[in-house]
Amino acid sequence: MRKCSVWTFLPIMFSLFTAAGLWIVYFIAVDDEKVTPLNSEYRRPGSKSPPYISIAGNSPPASCVFSQVMNMAAFVAFAISVLRYIHLKPKVRKPWLNIGSLVALSLACFGMTLVGNFQLSNDEELHNVGTSMTFGFGTLACWIQSVLTVKVNLKNEGRRVGIPRFLLSGAVTLCMLLYFALMAQRLHMHAARAQWALVMFFLAFLGSFAIEFRHYRFEIICTDDQDTAVSLSETFSEISEHQSDQL
């Protein structure tokens, strides 16, 4: 039986550590009485703030952890998106789907850095731009990757993996629509719960890349400038299902 590639742990660890980091931020904010617990009733005038992720990570010490979590998550998520692009590059018939997914995930990762580094109280406009980029482009990437999963059908697992991804994409989309709709109606406690669910579903989606990564190995090849035997483009073209993925 073929052993699982060590790269299968990257998406899993990303999802687990990012989720754990965000929940740590939440519990710090609750302990400092900055936000209302998620299991509480509606917020009353003059009480604590609703438990939006951005509000939980708005004030120190929670804001310090929040910035670190978001920056690390953005970096690792971008790495995963690049590896996924390289993974699918020689196998997709319509490269624009693969390129579109890479661009969407990259913009979502950039939005994550804006959310983490520009707290709500410091620069609300830029923070909200980052939130919109993260949720909007992240949701788009989920749908594109779901389509690619079925179309490429790696190891004949396309339908078995694609159906759960379509369900996760639908859950992400539904939570995002609920989040904005409830927030517009000032139902902040329900909106905050929808936001937390949205983020957890999105992390679960990215973590599912471990299913395909378990079959492949990625390597970084360093060559001398005078050695023209291997070029970057040639390395990409040599990726196959039974050989190491190379970057």
MOURDA-V792430 format. One record per pair of residues at least 6 apart in sequence whose ideal C-beta (glycine too) atoms are under 8 Angstrom apart, sorted by the first residue. I is the first residue (numbers start at 1). J is the second residue. D is the distance in Angstrom with one decimal. If there is no record, write none. Layout:
BEGIN
i->I j->J d->D
i->I j->J d->D
END
This chain:
BEGIN
i->2 j->215 d->7.8
i->4 j->214 d->4.2
i->5 j->213 d->6.2
i->5 j->214 d->5.6
i->5 j->215 d->6.6
i->5 j->216 d->5.7
i->5 j->217 d->5.0
i->6 j->217 d->7.7
i->7 j->83 d->7.4
i->7 j->213 d->4.5
i->7 j->214 d->7.7
i->7 j->216 d->6.6
i->7 j->217 d->6.4
i->7 j->218 d->5.8
i->8 j->210 d->4.5
i->8 j->211 d->8.0
i->8 j->213 d->4.7
i->8 j->214 d->3.8
i->9 j->210 d->7.2
i->10 j->76 d->7.4
i->10 j->79 d->7.6
i->10 j->80 d->6.4
i->10 j->83 d->7.7
i->10 j->210 d->7.5
i->10 j->213 d->6.7
i->11 j->80 d->5.8
i->11 j->206 d->5.8
i->11 j->207 d->4.9
i->11 j->208 d->7.1
i->11 j->209 d->4.2
i->11 j->210 d->4.4
i->11 j->213 d->6.3
i->12 j->207 d->5.5
i->12 j->210 d->4.9
i->14 j->73 d->7.1
i->14 j->76 d->4.7
i->14 j->77 d->6.6
i->14 j->80 d->6.5
i->14 j->203 d->7.8
i->14 j->206 d->6.4
i->14 j->207 d->6.8
i->15 j->203 d->4.4
i->15 j->204 d->6.4
i->15 j->206 d->6.0
i->15 j->207 d->3.3
i->16 j->207 d->7.6
i->17 j->72 d->7.9
i->18 j->69 d->6.5
i->18 j->72 d->7.8
i->18 j->73 d->4.4
i->18 j->76 d->7.9
i->18 j->203 d->5.7
i->19 j->199 d->8.0
i->19 j->200 d->6.4
i->19 j->203 d->5.4
i->21 j->65 d->6.8
i->21 j->68 d->7.6
i->21 j->69 d->3.5
i->21 j->72 d->7.8
i->21 j->73 d->7.4
i->22 j->53 d->6.4
i->22 j->66 d->7.8
i->22 j->69 d->6.2
i->22 j->199 d->6.7
i->24 j->65 d->6.0
i->24 j->69 d->7.8
i->25 j->53 d->7.5
i->25 j->56 d->5.3
i->25 j->57 d->4.9
i->25 j->62 d->4.9
i->25 j->65 d->5.2
i->25 j->66 d->4.7
i->25 j->69 d->6.7
i->26 j->35 d->7.5
i->26 j->38 d->7.7
i->26 j->51 d->6.5
i->26 j->53 d->7.5
i->26 j->56 d->4.9
i->28 j->56 d->7.8
i->28 j->61 d->6.2
i->28 j->62 d->4.2
i->28 j->65 d->6.6
i->29 j->35 d->4.7
i->29 j->51 d->7.4
i->29 j->55 d->7.5
i->29 j->56 d->3.9
i->29 j->57 d->7.3
i->29 j->58 d->8.0
i->29 j->59 d->7.6
i->29 j->62 d->4.6
i->30 j->37 d->5.5
i->30 j->51 d->7.4
i->30 j->56 d->7.8
i->32 j->59 d->7.6
i->32 j->61 d->7.8
i->32 j->62 d->7.0
i->33 j->48 d->6.0
i->34 j->48 d->6.7
i->34 j->49 d->6.6
i->34 j->55 d->7.3
i->34 j->56 d->6.9
i->34 j->58 d->7.3
i->34 j->59 d->5.7
i->34 j->62 d->6.9
i->35 j->48 d->5.7
i->35 j->49 d->5.1
i->35 j->50 d->6.7
i->35 j->51 d->4.3
i->35 j->52 d->7.6
i->35 j->55 d->5.7
i->35 j->56 d->5.2
i->36 j->43 d->5.5
i->36 j->47 d->6.6
i->36 j->48 d->4.7
i->36 j->49 d->6.8
i->36 j->50 d->5.9
i->36 j->51 d->5.8
i->36 j->189 d->7.1
i->37 j->51 d->6.7
i->38 j->51 d->5.2
i->38 j->189 d->7.8
i->38 j->192 d->6.7
i->38 j->193 d->6.0
i->38 j->196 d->6.8
i->40 j->189 d->7.1
i->41 j->189 d->7.3
i->42 j->187 d->7.7
i->42 j->188 d->7.7
i->42 j->189 d->5.3
i->43 j->49 d->7.3
i->43 j->50 d->5.3
i->43 j->188 d->5.9
i->43 j->189 d->6.2
i->49 j->55 d->4.9
i->50 j->188 d->3.7
i->50 j->189 d->5.6
i->50 j->191 d->7.3
i->50 j->192 d->4.8
i->51 j->189 d->7.7
i->51 j->192 d->4.7
i->51 j->196 d->7.7
i->52 j->188 d->7.5
i->52 j->191 d->7.5
i->52 j->192 d->4.9
i->52 j->195 d->6.0
i->53 j->192 d->8.0
i->53 j->195 d->6.0
i->53 j->196 d->6.8
i->53 j->199 d->6.6
i->54 j->115 d->6.7
i->54 j->119 d->7.6
i->54 j->120 d->4.8
i->54 j->127 d->6.5
i->54 j->131 d->6.9
i->55 j->120 d->6.4
i->56 j->62 d->6.0
i->56 j->66 d->7.3
i->57 j->63 d->5.3
i->57 j->65 d->7.4
i->57 j->66 d->2.8
i->57 j->67 d->7.5
i->57 j->70 d->7.9
i->57 j->116 d->7.7
i->57 j->119 d->7.0
i->58 j->119 d->5.1
i->58 j->120 d->5.0
i->58 j->121 d->5.5
i->59 j->119 d->7.9
i->59 j->121 d->7.4
i->63 j->119 d->5.6
i->66 j->116 d->6.2
i->66 j->119 d->7.9
i->67 j->116 d->4.7
i->67 j->117 d->5.9
i->68 j->116 d->7.9
i->69 j->116 d->7.1
i->70 j->112 d->5.2
i->70 j->113 d->6.7
i->70 j->115 d->5.8
i->70 j->116 d->2.6
i->70 j->117 d->7.5
i->71 j->112 d->8.0
i->71 j->113 d->6.1
i->71 j->116 d->5.4
i->71 j->117 d->7.2
i->73 j->112 d->6.0
i->74 j->109 d->4.4
i->74 j->110 d->7.3
i->74 j->112 d->4.0
i->74 j->113 d->4.8
i->74 j->116 d->7.2
i->75 j->109 d->7.7
i->77 j->105 d->6.8
i->77 j->108 d->7.5
i->77 j->109 d->5.0
i->77 j->112 d->7.1
i->77 j->206 d->6.3
i->78 j->105 d->7.2
i->78 j->106 d->6.1
i->78 j->109 d->4.3
i->80 j->105 d->8.0
i->80 j->206 d->6.3
i->80 j->209 d->6.1
i->81 j->101 d->7.4
i->81 j->102 d->5.7
i->81 j->105 d->3.7
i->81 j->106 d->6.2
i->81 j->109 d->7.1
i->81 j->141 d->7.6
i->82 j->102 d->7.0
i->82 j->247 d->7.8
i->83 j->213 d->7.4
i->83 j->218 d->5.8
i->83 j->245 d->7.6
i->83 j->247 d->7.8
i->84 j->101 d->7.4
i->84 j->102 d->7.7
i->84 j->105 d->8.0
i->84 j->145 d->7.4
i->84 j->209 d->6.0
i->84 j->212 d->8.0
i->85 j->98 d->5.8
i->85 j->99 d->7.6
i->85 j->101 d->7.1
i->85 j->102 d->4.3
i->86 j->218 d->7.3
i->86 j->236 d->6.6
i->86 j->239 d->6.8
i->86 j->245 d->6.0
i->86 j->247 d->5.8
i->87 j->212 d->6.6
i->87 j->213 d->7.6
i->87 j->216 d->6.3
i->87 j->239 d->7.7
i->87 j->245 d->6.1
i->88 j->98 d->5.0
i->88 j->148 d->6.2
i->88 j->152 d->6.1
i->89 j->95 d->7.4
i->89 j->98 d->6.3
i->89 j->236 d->6.1
i->89 j->239 d->7.0
i->90 j->236 d->7.3
i->90 j->237 d->6.7
i->90 j->239 d->5.2
i->90 j->240 d->7.2
i->91 j->152 d->5.1
i->91 j->154 d->7.1
i->92 j->98 d->4.8
i->92 j->148 d->6.6
i->92 j->151 d->7.3
i->92 j->152 d->6.0
i->93 j->151 d->7.6
i->94 j->151 d->8.0
i->97 j->144 d->5.8
i->97 j->147 d->6.6
i->97 j->148 d->5.7
i->97 j->151 d->7.8
i->98 j->148 d->6.7
i->100 j->144 d->5.7
i->101 j->141 d->5.3
i->101 j->144 d->4.3
i->101 j->145 d->5.6
i->101 j->148 d->6.7
i->104 j->137 d->4.4
i->104 j->138 d->7.5
i->104 j->140 d->4.7
i->104 j->141 d->4.0
i->104 j->144 d->6.6
i->105 j->137 d->7.2
i->105 j->138 d->7.3
i->105 j->141 d->4.5
i->107 j->133 d->5.6
i->107 j->137 d->4.4
i->108 j->133 d->6.3
i->108 j->134 d->5.1
i->108 j->136 d->7.8
i->108 j->137 d->4.1
i->108 j->138 d->4.0
i->108 j->141 d->6.3
i->110 j->130 d->7.9
i->110 j->133 d->6.6
i->111 j->129 d->7.4
i->111 j->130 d->4.4
i->111 j->131 d->7.0
i->111 j->132 d->7.2
i->111 j->133 d->2.9
i->111 j->134 d->3.8
i->111 j->135 d->8.0
i->111 j->137 d->6.8
i->111 j->138 d->7.9
i->112 j->130 d->7.0
i->112 j->134 d->5.2
i->113 j->130 d->7.3
i->114 j->126 d->6.0
i->114 j->127 d->6.7
i->114 j->129 d->6.3
i->114 j->130 d->2.8
i->114 j->133 d->7.0
i->115 j->127 d->6.2
i->115 j->130 d->4.1
i->115 j->131 d->5.7
i->115 j->134 d->6.1
i->118 j->126 d->4.6
i->118 j->127 d->4.8
i->118 j->130 d->6.8
i->119 j->127 d->6.6
i->120 j->127 d->5.1
i->135 j->176 d->5.3
i->135 j->179 d->7.7
i->135 j->198 d->6.9
i->138 j->172 d->7.4
i->138 j->202 d->5.6
i->139 j->169 d->7.3
i->139 j->172 d->5.3
i->139 j->173 d->5.6
i->139 j->176 d->5.8
i->139 j->202 d->7.9
i->142 j->165 d->7.3
i->142 j->168 d->6.7
i->142 j->169 d->4.1
i->142 j->172 d->5.5
i->142 j->173 d->8.0
i->142 j->202 d->7.1
i->142 j->205 d->5.2
i->143 j->169 d->5.0
i->143 j->173 d->7.8
i->145 j->165 d->6.6
i->145 j->205 d->7.6
i->146 j->162 d->6.0
i->146 j->165 d->4.2
i->146 j->166 d->4.7
i->146 j->168 d->7.9
i->146 j->169 d->5.0
i->149 j->158 d->5.8
i->149 j->161 d->5.4
i->149 j->162 d->4.1
i->149 j->165 d->5.5
i->150 j->158 d->4.8
i->150 j->159 d->6.3
i->150 j->162 d->3.8
i->151 j->158 d->7.3
i->152 j->158 d->6.5
i->153 j->159 d->7.5
i->154 j->212 d->5.6
i->154 j->215 d->7.4
i->154 j->241 d->7.6
i->155 j->212 d->7.8
i->155 j->215 d->6.1
i->155 j->241 d->7.6
i->157 j->211 d->7.0
i->157 j->212 d->7.8
i->161 j->208 d->7.1
i->161 j->211 d->5.4
i->161 j->212 d->7.5
i->164 j->208 d->7.0
i->165 j->205 d->6.5
i->165 j->208 d->6.2
i->168 j->201 d->5.6
i->168 j->204 d->6.0
i->168 j->205 d->4.6
i->168 j->208 d->7.3
i->169 j->205 d->7.0
i->171 j->197 d->7.7
i->171 j->201 d->4.6
i->172 j->198 d->6.0
i->172 j->201 d->4.8
i->172 j->202 d->5.5
i->172 j->205 d->6.7
i->175 j->194 d->5.0
i->175 j->195 d->7.5
i->175 j->197 d->4.8
i->175 j->198 d->3.6
i->175 j->201 d->6.3
i->176 j->194 d->8.0
i->176 j->198 d->5.5
i->178 j->190 d->7.7
i->178 j->191 d->7.6
i->178 j->194 d->4.2
i->179 j->191 d->5.5
i->179 j->194 d->4.3
i->179 j->195 d->4.9
i->179 j->198 d->5.9
i->182 j->188 d->7.7
i->182 j->190 d->4.7
i->182 j->191 d->3.8
i->182 j->194 d->6.1
i->183 j->191 d->4.1
i->215 j->241 d->7.3
i->216 j->241 d->7.9
i->216 j->244 d->7.6
i->216 j->245 d->5.0
i->217 j->244 d->4.6
i->217 j->245 d->6.3
i->218 j->244 d->7.2
i->218 j->245 d->4.5
i->218 j->246 d->7.2
i->218 j->247 d->6.2
i->219 j->244 d->5.2
i->219 j->245 d->7.3
i->219 j->246 d->5.3
i->219 j->247 d->7.3
i->220 j->247 d->5.9
i->221 j->230 d->6.4
i->221 j->235 d->6.1
i->221 j->246 d->5.6
i->221 j->247 d->7.6
i->223 j->229 d->7.5
i->223 j->230 d->5.4
i->235 j->246 d->4.5
i->235 j->247 d->7.1
i->236 j->246 d->7.4
i->236 j->247 d->7.7
i->238 j->246 d->6.6
i->239 j->245 d->5.0
i->239 j->246 d->6.3
END
